[in-house]
Amino acid sequence: MSKEYSKVCKTCREKFVAHAHNALFCSDYCGREYPDNKKKTCGYHKRWREKNLEKEKKRAHEYHKYKMATDLFYVERKRKNARNWRRRNPDAARRNHNKLNFNGNKYIVIKRDKQKCRICGRYFPNKYNCLIAIHHIDGNRKNNELGNLLTLCDGCHKYITNFQQYKRFLERMSNRKEFIKYLANMVQ
């Protein structure tokens, strides 16, 4: 049986019964609200965060890359969360949907393409739908001429963009034939 000690809380100055001789506060709340404790913990965490912010960001990024490469459930959960966030926040979902990125040509292009994806033909009754994407044909985001813009659905836009990035990657490779042989060997 533990002893009971009659104490006075340092924060609220009320009497309480403690089970330890060195208890200073009647509750955790009073312990957190005590001015000296606030200064001590807030300052320590702030200094620690300032000192280790870059290291923590790098660690989190490395963990994310590792999980994306090895854990299929992690990948699916991340994709599902991103999809749900885009549906709930259509205005902030992508830079693609920002009027300023296209010099005011976004709605002109959507109207020109009759609110349909130019590849699969999917129709979007609401032109503000977050699943509509405007694609730059040449891949240059600064070239916003009407002839360089296409209306695509989200899926087709991802497919086309990834394919274009892959083509650019192959063009940059100094020794493409060896790289393609290496890929072929990995597949087999």
Z-matrix of the N, CA and C atoms (Angstrom, degrees):
N
C 1 1.452
C 2 1.526 1 108.32
N 3 1.326 2 116.13 1 128.32
C 4 1.462 3 119.17 2 -178.84
C 5 1.528 4 110.17 3 -83.74
N 6 1.314 5 114.69 4 155.95
C 7 1.450 6 119.90 5 178.64
C 8 1.509 7 109.96 6 -77.71
N 9 1.301 8 115.76 7 157.62
C 10 1.465 9 121.17 8 175.31
C 11 1.517 10 108.11 9 -116.41
N 12 1.339 11 114.92 10 136.69
C 13 1.449 12 121.01 11 -177.43
C 14 1.517 13 109.03 12 -120.47
N 15 1.316 14 116.14 13 138.24
C 16 1.460 15 121.41 14 176.31
C 17 1.525 16 108.02 15 -88.94
N 18 1.352 17 116.23 16 120.34
C 19 1.456 18 121.34 17 -175.40
C 20 1.520 19 110.53 18 -130.51
N 21 1.338 20 115.60 19 165.55
C 22 1.466 21 122.33 20 174.33
C 23 1.531 22 106.74 21 -117.57
N 24 1.325 23 116.39 22 127.44
C 25 1.461 24 122.50 23 -178.37
C 26 1.530 25 109.82 24 -66.00
N 27 1.329 26 117.46 25 135.92
C 28 1.463 27 121.58 26 -179.27
C 29 1.526 28 112.54 27 -72.39
N 30 1.340 29 117.34 28 -24.95
C 31 1.468 30 120.06 29 -176.71
C 32 1.526 31 111.47 30 -89.19
N 33 1.350 32 116.71 31 -55.65
C 34 1.474 33 119.47 32 -174.03
C 35 1.530 34 113.35 33 -98.31
N 36 1.310 35 118.29 34 -5.27
C 37 1.466 36 124.70 35 176.11
C 38 1.533 37 112.76 36 61.97
N 39 1.323 38 116.64 37 27.04
C 40 1.467 39 119.86 38 176.98
C 41 1.528 40 109.06 39 -101.21
N 42 1.340 41 115.52 40 152.35
C 43 1.454 42 120.26 41 178.74
C 44 1.531 43 108.85 42 -78.36
N 45 1.350 44 114.93 43 144.25
C 46 1.463 45 119.93 44 176.66
C 47 1.523 46 108.72 45 -150.24
N 48 1.320 47 115.15 46 162.27
C 49 1.460 48 121.37 47 179.56
C 50 1.522 49 107.72 48 -100.85
N 51 1.348 50 116.23 49 124.27
C 52 1.460 51 121.26 50 -178.74
C 53 1.515 52 109.69 51 -112.45
N 54 1.330 53 115.38 52 154.07
C 55 1.462 54 120.82 53 178.08
C 56 1.527 55 111.48 54 -101.77
N 57 1.335 56 116.34 55 3.65
C 58 1.460 57 120.79 56 176.99
C 59 1.525 58 108.37 57 -131.18
N 60 1.309 59 116.05 58 144.70
C 61 1.463 60 119.26 59 -175.84
C 62 1.530 61 112.17 60 -71.59
N 63 1.340 62 118.12 61 -20.21
C 64 1.455 63 119.98 62 -176.51
C 65 1.537 64 113.17 63 -103.78
N 66 1.320 65 118.27 64 16.41
C 67 1.470 66 121.42 65 179.65
C 68 1.526 67 109.36 66 -69.52
N 69 1.342 68 115.64 67 136.35
C 70 1.458 69 120.97 68 -179.06
C 71 1.517 70 113.44 69 -113.50
N 72 1.350 71 117.06 70 -22.72
C 73 1.468 72 120.54 71 -173.50
C 74 1.521 73 110.27 72 -127.06
N 75 1.339 74 115.14 73 150.67
C 76 1.464 75 120.03 74 -178.46
C 77 1.529 76 111.77 75 -77.85
N 78 1.327 77 118.28 76 -22.41
C 79 1.474 78 121.41 77 -179.75
C 80 1.523 79 109.55 78 -151.84
N 81 1.337 80 115.14 79 169.45
C 82 1.466 81 120.09 80 176.63
C 83 1.523 82 110.47 81 -64.61
N 84 1.313 83 116.23 82 -36.31
C 85 1.463 84 120.62 83 -179.87
C 86 1.530 85 110.11 84 -59.27
N 87 1.345 86 116.59 85 -47.47
C 88 1.468 87 120.19 86 179.18
C 89 1.525 88 110.57 87 -63.04
N 90 1.322 89 117.23 88 -36.82
C 91 1.456 90 120.26 89 177.89
C 92 1.517 91 111.77 90 -63.04
N 93 1.346 92 117.40 91 -40.78
C 94 1.466 93 120.36 92 178.91
C 95 1.515 94 111.85 93 -72.15
N 96 1.335 95 117.38 94 -31.00
C 97 1.461 96 121.25 95 -176.01
C 98 1.529 97 113.36 96 -83.58
N 99 1.309 98 117.66 97 -10.65
C 100 1.463 99 120.26 98 -179.71
C 101 1.529 100 108.72 99 -63.67
N 102 1.327 101 118.96 100 127.98
C 103 1.470 102 121.60 101 -172.40
C 104 1.527 103 114.86 102 -55.64
N 105 1.323 104 118.67 103 -42.07
C 106 1.463 105 120.48 104 -179.13
C 107 1.526 106 111.14 105 -64.31
N 108 1.334 107 117.15 106 -39.78
C 109 1.465 108 120.52 107 178.98
C 110 1.524 109 110.98 108 -65.84
N 111 1.334 110 117.04 109 -38.23
C 112 1.459 111 120.32 110 179.14
C 113 1.519 112 110.37 111 -61.47
N 114 1.307 113 116.74 112 -47.76
C 115 1.459 114 120.11 113 -178.86
C 116 1.519 115 110.75 114 -61.66
N 117 1.324 116 116.29 115 -43.68
C 118 1.443 117 121.01 116 -174.96
C 119 1.543 118 110.69 117 -65.15
N 120 1.327 119 117.28 118 -50.73
C 121 1.463 120 119.35 119 -174.82
C 122 1.516 121 111.46 120 -72.58
N 123 1.331 122 118.55 121 -43.16
C 124 1.453 123 120.44 122 -178.43
C 125 1.521 124 110.56 123 -62.24
N 126 1.310 125 117.21 124 -44.77
C 127 1.453 126 120.11 125 -179.80
C 128 1.517 127 111.75 126 -64.16
N 129 1.327 128 116.27 127 -41.86
C 130 1.465 129 120.02 128 -178.65
C 131 1.520 130 110.28 129 -63.63
N 132 1.321 131 117.31 130 -48.70
C 133 1.465 132 120.09 131 -177.63
C 134 1.523 133 111.50 132 -66.12
N 135 1.323 134 116.32 133 -36.75
C 136 1.458 135 119.45 134 179.07
C 137 1.528 136 110.34 135 -64.47
N 138 1.319 137 116.54 136 -46.12
C 139 1.460 138 119.70 137 178.76
C 140 1.526 139 111.37 138 -63.90
N 141 1.332 140 116.19 139 -42.15
C 142 1.463 141 119.80 140 179.71
C 143 1.522 142 110.63 141 -62.52
N 144 1.337 143 116.43 142 -42.00
C 145 1.465 144 120.49 143 -178.64
C 146 1.526 145 110.89 144 -65.55
N 147 1.333 146 116.44 145 -43.64
C 148 1.460 147 119.80 146 178.45
C 149 1.529 148 110.89 147 -61.35
N 150 1.302 149 116.36 148 -39.33
C 151 1.457 150 121.11 149 -176.90
C 152 1.526 151 112.14 150 -72.94
N 153 1.326 152 117.86 151 -37.02
C 154 1.468 153 121.95 152 -171.75
C 155 1.523 154 114.72 153 -110.24
N 156 1.322 155 118.68 154 10.72
C 157 1.461 156 120.67 155 -174.93
C 158 1.526 157 112.04 156 -61.18
N 159 1.313 158 117.35 157 -48.31
C 160 1.468 159 120.36 158 -178.70
C 161 1.524 160 111.16 159 -63.90
N 162 1.335 161 115.93 160 -41.35
C 163 1.459 162 120.28 161 179.93
C 164 1.530 163 110.84 162 -63.75
N 165 1.326 164 117.04 163 -41.54
C 166 1.460 165 120.87 164 179.73
C 167 1.529 166 111.75 165 -67.70
N 168 1.347 167 116.22 166 -39.20
C 169 1.465 168 119.21 167 176.77
C 170 1.523 169 110.81 168 -61.87
N 171 1.329 170 115.75 169 -43.67
C 172 1.459 171 120.42 170 -179.76
C 173 1.523 172 110.35 171 -64.54
N 174 1.332 173 116.87 172 -42.47
C 175 1.462 174 120.68 173 179.47
C 176 1.519 175 110.71 174 -62.10
N 177 1.346 176 116.85 175 -44.01
C 178 1.460 177 120.69 176 179.62
C 179 1.524 178 111.20 177 -64.63
N 180 1.341 179 116.44 178 -38.91
C 181 1.458 180 120.33 179 179.42
C 182 1.529 181 111.11 180 -65.65
N 183 1.339 182 116.83 181 -42.29
C 184 1.470 183 121.11 182 178.20
C 185 1.529 184 110.76 183 -63.10
N 186 1.334 185 116.23 184 -41.78
C 187 1.461 186 120.40 185 178.90
C 188 1.525 187 110.00 186 -62.69
N 189 1.334 188 116.46 187 -43.25
C 190 1.468 189 121.05 188 -179.90
C 191 1.532 190 110.08 189 -62.40
N 192 1.337 191 117.83 190 -44.77
C 193 1.468 192 120.66 191 179.12
C 194 1.527 193 110.46 192 -61.69
N 195 1.327 194 116.89 193 -42.26
C 196 1.463 195 120.77 194 -179.89
C 197 1.521 196 110.88 195 -63.16
N 198 1.335 197 116.47 196 -46.30
C 199 1.467 198 120.20 197 -178.63
C 200 1.529 199 111.36 198 -66.37
N 201 1.341 200 117.62 199 -38.36
C 202 1.464 201 120.56 200 179.21
C 203 1.533 202 110.48 201 -64.41
N 204 1.319 203 117.17 202 -30.56
C 205 1.459 204 120.35 203 -178.48
C 206 1.526 205 112.39 204 -83.17
N 207 1.328 206 117.99 205 -25.45
C 208 1.466 207 119.66 206 -171.24
C 209 1.518 208 115.22 207 -116.24
N 210 1.324 209 119.04 208 -28.11
C 211 1.466 210 121.11 209 -170.47
C 212 1.522 211 110.98 210 -112.70
N 213 1.337 212 116.64 211 107.48
C 214 1.470 213 120.80 212 -178.70
C 215 1.526 214 112.34 213 -66.48
N 216 1.321 215 117.33 214 -34.64
C 217 1.465 216 120.22 215 179.54
C 218 1.530 217 110.59 216 -66.48
N 219 1.320 218 116.77 217 -38.29
C 220 1.466 219 121.49 218 177.46
C 221 1.524 220 110.23 219 -63.07
N 222 1.327 221 116.54 220 -44.36
C 223 1.463 222 121.53 221 179.85
C 224 1.521 223 110.22 222 -61.11
N 225 1.341 224 116.31 223 -47.33
C 226 1.469 225 119.96 224 -178.35
C 227 1.522 226 111.28 225 -63.88
N 228 1.333 227 116.69 226 -39.68
C 229 1.466 228 119.86 227 179.52
C 230 1.531 229 110.80 228 -64.86
N 231 1.331 230 116.91 229 -42.01
C 232 1.463 231 120.61 230 178.67
C 233 1.526 232 110.72 231 -62.59
N 234 1.335 233 117.19 232 -44.17
C 235 1.461 234 120.89 233 -179.91
C 236 1.523 235 110.98 234 -64.19
N 237 1.340 236 115.95 235 -42.00
C 238 1.466 237 119.97 236 -179.89
C 239 1.523 238 110.52 237 -64.33
N 240 1.332 239 117.28 238 -43.51
C 241 1.461 240 120.34 239 178.97
C 242 1.521 241 111.26 240 -62.74
N 243 1.327 242 116.65 241 -41.17
C 244 1.464 243 120.45 242 179.71
C 245 1.527 244 110.38 243 -65.04
N 246 1.328 245 116.64 244 -41.96
C 247 1.463 246 120.94 245 178.92
C 248 1.528 247 110.79 246 -61.75
N 249 1.323 248 115.94 247 -45.69
C 250 1.473 249 119.89 248 -179.74
C 251 1.522 250 110.70 249 -64.58
N 252 1.331 251 117.38 250 -39.64
C 253 1.462 252 119.81 251 179.63
C 254 1.519 253 110.01 252 -64.34
N 255 1.344 254 117.49 253 -41.42
C 256 1.464 255 120.05 254 179.35
C 257 1.516 256 111.35 255 -63.22
N 258 1.333 257 117.00 256 -35.70
C 259 1.470 258 119.53 257 179.23
C 260 1.520 259 111.72 258 -69.98
N 261 1.339 260 116.19 259 -36.05
C 262 1.463 261 118.99 260 -179.23
C 263 1.526 262 112.61 261 -79.24
N 264 1.330 263 118.02 262 -25.40
C 265 1.458 264 122.46 263 -177.33
C 266 1.522 265 110.80 264 -124.88
N 267 1.319 266 117.76 265 67.80
C 268 1.466 267 118.79 266 -174.51
C 269 1.519 268 113.28 267 -64.48
N 270 1.321 269 118.25 268 -29.89
C 271 1.467 270 119.86 269 -177.69
C 272 1.527 271 111.58 270 -73.00
N 273 1.327 272 116.71 271 -35.87
C 274 1.459 273 120.27 272 -176.03
C 275 1.521 274 112.10 273 -100.00
N 276 1.322 275 118.01 274 6.05
C 277 1.458 276 120.77 275 -169.84
C 278 1.520 277 113.13 276 -64.41
N 279 1.310 278 118.76 277 -45.58
C 280 1.455 279 120.42 278 -176.81
C 281 1.501 280 111.43 279 -146.62
N 282 1.318 281 114.88 280 158.49
C 283 1.450 282 118.55 281 172.27
C 284 1.518 283 109.74 282 -67.84
N 285 1.314 284 116.09 283 -24.69
C 286 1.453 285 120.82 284 179.88
C 287 1.520 286 112.39 285 -56.02
N 288 1.307 287 116.32 286 -30.86
C 289 1.456 288 120.33 287 -174.23
C 290 1.519 289 112.28 288 -95.90
N 291 1.306 290 117.04 289 11.44
C 292 1.446 291 121.22 290 -179.78
C 293 1.526 292 108.98 291 -87.11
N 294 1.331 293 116.75 292 125.79
C 295 1.462 294 120.97 293 -177.97
C 296 1.520 295 111.76 294 -58.07
N 297 1.336 296 117.27 295 -35.78
C 298 1.453 297 120.71 296 -173.45
C 299 1.528 298 112.49 297 -69.38
N 300 1.340 299 118.19 298 -23.91
C 301 1.461 300 119.90 299 -178.12
C 302 1.515 301 113.07 300 -67.23
N 303 1.299 302 117.94 301 -19.52
C 304 1.459 303 120.47 302 -173.99
C 305 1.516 304 112.15 303 -116.70
N 306 1.316 305 117.72 304 17.40
C 307 1.474 306 122.87 305 179.98
C 308 1.525 307 112.12 306 51.80
N 309 1.312 308 117.24 307 37.92
C 310 1.457 309 121.20 308 178.24
C 311 1.516 310 113.56 309 80.99
N 312 1.320 311 119.50 310 5.92
C 313 1.463 312 121.98 311 -177.49
C 314 1.519 313 113.59 312 -90.25
N 315 1.313 314 118.48 313 -4.47
C 316 1.464 315 120.55 314 -174.26
C 317 1.526 316 111.76 315 -59.09
N 318 1.315 317 117.31 316 -54.84
C 319 1.465 318 120.09 317 -175.29
C 320 1.527 319 111.51 318 -71.59
N 321 1.328 320 117.21 319 -26.59
C 322 1.465 321 120.40 320 175.37
C 323 1.535 322 109.45 321 -65.84
N 324 1.331 323 116.58 322 -42.09
C 325 1.469 324 121.02 323 179.96
C 326 1.528 325 110.14 324 -67.32
N 327 1.328 326 117.42 325 -42.41
C 328 1.465 327 120.65 326 179.34
C 329 1.528 328 110.07 327 -61.78
N 330 1.317 329 116.35 328 -42.82
C 331 1.465 330 120.31 329 179.00
C 332 1.527 331 110.49 330 -66.63
N 333 1.350 332 117.23 331 -40.95
C 334 1.464 333 121.21 332 179.34
C 335 1.530 334 111.09 333 -60.81
N 336 1.344 335 116.03 334 -39.62
C 337 1.464 336 120.54 335 -178.77
C 338 1.527 337 112.55 336 -87.94
N 339 1.316 338 117.22 337 8.46
C 340 1.472 339 124.30 338 175.95
C 341 1.530 340 112.53 339 57.15
N 342 1.320 341 115.37 340 37.58
C 343 1.467 342 123.03 341 175.84
C 344 1.523 343 112.28 342 56.83
N 345 1.340 344 117.04 343 35.19
C 346 1.461 345 122.22 344 179.08
C 347 1.520 346 109.47 345 -124.53
N 348 1.324 347 114.54 346 149.80
C 349 1.466 348 120.41 347 172.94
C 350 1.523 349 107.27 348 -70.60
N 351 1.320 350 117.71 349 132.18
C 352 1.459 351 121.79 350 -177.06
C 353 1.526 352 112.12 351 -73.47
N 354 1.337 353 118.36 352 -15.09
C 355 1.469 354 120.47 353 -179.02
C 356 1.526 355 111.25 354 -97.68
N 357 1.332 356 116.66 355 -57.30
C 358 1.474 357 118.53 356 -174.86
C 359 1.524 358 112.95 357 -96.97
N 360 1.324 359 118.38 358 -11.84
C 361 1.462 360 121.07 359 177.40
C 362 1.517 361 114.80 360 82.13
N 363 1.318 362 118.23 361 9.54
C 364 1.472 363 121.00 362 179.87
C 365 1.520 364 109.57 363 -64.08
N 366 1.333 365 115.20 364 135.93
C 367 1.466 366 121.16 365 -175.93
C 368 1.523 367 109.55 366 -100.82
N 369 1.342 368 116.26 367 138.61
C 370 1.462 369 122.45 368 178.84
C 371 1.522 370 108.32 369 -117.25
N 372 1.334 371 118.46 370 104.94
C 373 1.459 372 119.63 371 -177.63
C 374 1.522 373 113.20 372 -64.67
N 375 1.318 374 117.71 373 -28.64
C 376 1.454 375 120.99 374 -179.64
C 377 1.522 376 108.49 375 -108.25
N 378 1.335 377 117.53 376 114.79
C 379 1.462 378 119.56 377 -175.06
C 380 1.527 379 112.84 378 -69.06
N 381 1.325 380 118.18 379 -11.61
C 382 1.462 381 120.73 380 177.84
C 383 1.524 382 111.55 381 -93.45
N 384 1.322 383 117.07 382 6.45
C 385 1.457 384 121.54 383 -178.85
C 386 1.520 385 109.89 384 -60.88
N 387 1.353 386 117.34 385 137.84
C 388 1.463 387 119.81 386 -175.59
C 389 1.517 388 112.21 387 -74.92
N 390 1.330 389 118.86 388 -5.82
C 391 1.452 390 120.55 389 179.40
C 392 1.524 391 112.50 390 -87.45
N 393 1.315 392 118.05 391 -4.69
C 394 1.457 393 121.45 392 175.20
C 395 1.524 394 108.04 393 -84.68
N 396 1.332 395 115.71 394 135.85
C 397 1.464 396 120.37 395 177.06
C 398 1.516 397 108.66 396 -128.59
N 399 1.319 398 116.19 397 142.50
C 400 1.458 399 121.68 398 174.48
C 401 1.522 400 106.64 399 -101.79
N 402 1.328 401 116.13 400 126.37
C 403 1.459 402 121.71 401 -173.64
C 404 1.523 403 110.62 402 -110.54
N 405 1.331 404 116.29 403 136.07
C 406 1.462 405 121.77 404 173.45
C 407 1.530 406 107.66 405 -88.17
N 408 1.301 407 117.67 406 119.64
C 409 1.462 408 122.00 407 -175.30
C 410 1.533 409 111.00 408 -62.49
N 411 1.321 410 117.31 409 -44.44
C 412 1.463 411 119.73 410 -177.66
C 413 1.528 412 112.86 411 -84.36
N 414 1.329 413 118.35 412 -2.80
C 415 1.460 414 122.01 413 178.18
C 416 1.518 415 114.05 414 82.37
N 417 1.332 416 118.35 415 0.12
C 418 1.462 417 122.40 416 -179.69
C 419 1.530 418 108.66 417 -95.17
N 420 1.311 419 117.18 418 113.57
C 421 1.465 420 120.97 419 -176.81
C 422 1.521 421 113.30 420 -67.94
N 423 1.315 422 116.70 421 -19.36
C 424 1.461 423 119.46 422 -178.37
C 425 1.519 424 112.64 423 -85.82
N 426 1.330 425 117.31 424 -14.81
C 427 1.456 426 121.85 425 179.61
C 428 1.529 427 108.49 426 -88.89
N 429 1.332 428 117.12 427 93.78
C 430 1.465 429 122.09 428 -174.10
C 431 1.524 430 112.74 429 -107.09
N 432 1.326 431 116.99 430 33.56
C 433 1.456 432 119.41 431 176.00
C 434 1.522 433 108.99 432 -72.94
N 435 1.340 434 116.61 433 153.01
C 436 1.463 435 120.51 434 -177.33
C 437 1.528 436 111.90 435 -61.21
N 438 1.311 437 117.68 436 -33.45
C 439 1.457 438 120.43 437 -179.87
C 440 1.518 439 113.63 438 -71.63
N 441 1.319 440 117.63 439 -14.52
C 442 1.461 441 121.90 440 -178.08
C 443 1.532 442 112.48 441 -99.76
N 444 1.332 443 118.66 442 -1.60
C 445 1.469 444 121.80 443 -175.42
C 446 1.518 445 110.97 444 -111.63
N 447 1.333 446 115.78 445 141.30
C 448 1.463 447 123.14 446 177.12
C 449 1.513 448 109.92 447 -131.33
N 450 1.327 449 117.10 448 149.53
C 451 1.457 450 121.91 449 171.90
C 452 1.520 451 107.88 450 -92.77
N 453 1.357 452 116.37 451 125.00
C 454 1.464 453 121.33 452 178.49
C 455 1.519 454 109.36 453 -133.31
N 456 1.330 455 115.66 454 156.74
C 457 1.468 456 118.66 455 171.31
C 458 1.528 457 107.36 456 -78.27
N 459 1.303 458 116.58 457 167.16
C 460 1.460 459 121.70 458 -174.79
C 461 1.527 460 111.50 459 -60.48
N 462 1.327 461 117.09 460 -43.79
C 463 1.466 462 121.00 461 -178.13
C 464 1.520 463 112.32 462 -64.75
N 465 1.322 464 117.00 463 -47.04
C 466 1.469 465 120.53 464 179.14
C 467 1.522 466 110.90 465 -64.78
N 468 1.320 467 116.65 466 -37.15
C 469 1.465 468 119.65 467 179.94
C 470 1.523 469 110.76 468 -63.95
N 471 1.341 470 117.27 469 -42.37
C 472 1.465 471 120.21 470 177.86
C 473 1.521 472 110.40 471 -62.26
N 474 1.332 473 116.54 472 -44.37
C 475 1.462 474 121.46 473 -178.32
C 476 1.529 475 110.32 474 -61.64
N 477 1.319 476 117.16 475 -49.52
C 478 1.461 477 121.78 476 -177.53
C 479 1.529 478 110.34 477 -64.13
N 480 1.318 479 117.45 478 -44.80
C 481 1.458 480 121.11 479 -178.44
C 482 1.520 481 111.09 480 -62.51
N 483 1.336 482 117.37 481 -44.76
C 484 1.461 483 120.36 482 179.10
C 485 1.519 484 110.85 483 -63.66
N 486 1.335 485 117.47 484 -39.95
C 487 1.453 486 120.96 485 179.26
C 488 1.528 487 110.72 486 -64.05
N 489 1.333 488 116.98 487 -41.96
C 490 1.461 489 120.41 488 179.01
C 491 1.526 490 111.10 489 -64.81
N 492 1.328 491 116.99 490 -39.76
C 493 1.463 492 119.91 491 177.77
C 494 1.522 493 110.62 492 -63.57
N 495 1.340 494 116.00 493 -39.52
C 496 1.457 495 120.54 494 179.44
C 497 1.532 496 110.02 495 -64.65
N 498 1.345 497 117.33 496 -42.75
C 499 1.461 498 120.86 497 178.26
C 500 1.523 499 110.92 498 -61.86
N 501 1.346 500 117.22 499 -43.47
C 502 1.457 501 120.60 500 178.78
C 503 1.526 502 111.54 501 -62.92
N 504 1.336 503 115.24 502 -37.15
C 505 1.458 504 120.45 503 178.18
C 506 1.532 505 110.08 504 -63.04
N 507 1.332 506 117.15 505 -44.86
C 508 1.457 507 120.36 506 179.71
C 509 1.527 508 111.40 507 -65.46
N 510 1.336 509 117.59 508 -35.81
C 511 1.452 510 120.73 509 178.67
C 512 1.528 511 111.46 510 -65.61
N 513 1.327 512 116.46 511 -33.32
C 514 1.461 513 120.62 512 -179.56
C 515 1.522 514 112.41 513 -76.22
N 516 1.344 515 116.63 514 -23.56
C 517 1.465 516 119.80 515 -178.22
C 518 1.521 517 109.40 516 -62.24
N 519 1.319 518 116.62 517 132.25
C 520 1.460 519 120.08 518 -178.92
C 521 1.525 520 110.86 519 -74.61
N 522 1.329 521 117.02 520 -33.38
C 523 1.454 522 120.32 521 -177.94
C 524 1.526 523 108.89 522 -125.60
N 525 1.314 524 116.76 523 77.39
C 526 1.461 525 121.22 524 -172.58
C 527 1.519 526 112.81 525 -66.51
N 528 1.321 527 118.08 526 -37.62
C 529 1.468 528 120.21 527 -176.35
C 530 1.524 529 110.88 528 -62.19
N 531 1.334 530 116.59 529 -43.76
C 532 1.462 531 119.68 530 178.80
C 533 1.526 532 110.85 531 -64.81
N 534 1.323 533 116.02 532 -38.53
C 535 1.463 534 119.65 533 179.61
C 536 1.533 535 110.69 534 -64.77
N 537 1.335 536 117.27 535 -41.45
C 538 1.471 537 120.73 536 -179.86
C 539 1.533 538 109.59 537 -66.63
N 540 1.353 539 117.64 538 -38.98
C 541 1.476 540 120.00 539 176.23
C 542 1.519 541 110.46 540 -62.75
N 543 1.342 542 115.55 541 -40.80
C 544 1.463 543 119.87 542 178.77
C 545 1.532 544 110.85 543 -61.85
N 546 1.338 545 117.71 544 -43.18
C 547 1.461 546 121.17 545 177.27
C 548 1.518 547 111.22 546 -63.39
N 549 1.318 548 117.25 547 -41.52
C 550 1.460 549 121.02 548 -179.95
C 551 1.527 550 110.54 549 -62.43
N 552 1.333 551 117.03 550 -39.75
C 553 1.469 552 120.46 551 178.44
C 554 1.520 553 111.28 552 -66.99
N 555 1.309 554 117.19 553 -34.71
C 556 1.468 555 120.22 554 179.75
C 557 1.518 556 110.97 555 -68.48
N 558 1.337 557 117.18 556 -35.06
C 559 1.462 558 120.68 557 -178.83
C 560 1.510 559 111.07 558 -69.46
N 561 1.327 560 116.85 559 -36.44
C 562 1.476 561 120.52 560 -176.92
C 563 1.473 562 113.42 561 -73.90
